[in-house]
Amino acid sequence: MSQRGDGFPGHSIVTAQEQLAGLREAIAAARTEAGGLLAGFRHAAGLSQVQLAGRIGYSATVVAHAERGRRPVSAEFWLLADEVLGAGGSLTAGGTRIKDLIGAMREEQRRLDRARHAGRLSRLLPGPCTDGMAGAAPAARERAITTPAIGRCPHCHQLVTLVTQIAAPPETGAGPARSS
């Protein structure tokens, strides 16, 4: 019996990769469905792809791609096609569904990227110090300059605080070199 991780038996664990694959499939299905509706309404109106394109201000290529579900088209495209073809909001709703699914996929990808990045960082950074700060703190007798900075992670774009510590090298006992 598998568990989702929340303690409920019978629920399978869905990995982030499986979630992304499912969203990609849902997007493809939504594009195909909306494209089929578009073609149906266009045929019912007695318009060619070129004629519809001229009426909504898009190229016939864009209309063809939308009908085949091959490429994303804007929400404006679906709204204009809906109005011109008298689809009663069904084309606009199809475009909105596609847009929402794409947004969910992008958010899931960002979440996955953040998790991967956090995993990479945890492998690269030493364990936390006693004060909760990551990194090797200089011993109490060592002088150190600490400089905090705030920036964005180049991978996941989350805000991060960087702390740079510059410590004096350990004393060797051989004082400074003197010129004669």
Secondary structure, DSSP 8 states (H G I E B T S, - for coil): --B-SSS-BT-----HHHHHHHHHHHHHHHHHHHHHHHHHHHHHTT--HHHHHHHHTS-HHHHHHHHHT-S---HHHHHHHHHHHT-TTHHHHHHHHHHHHHHHHHHHHHHHHHHHHHHHHHHHS--B-TTS-BS----TTS-EEEEEEEEE-TTT--EEEEEEEEE-----S-------
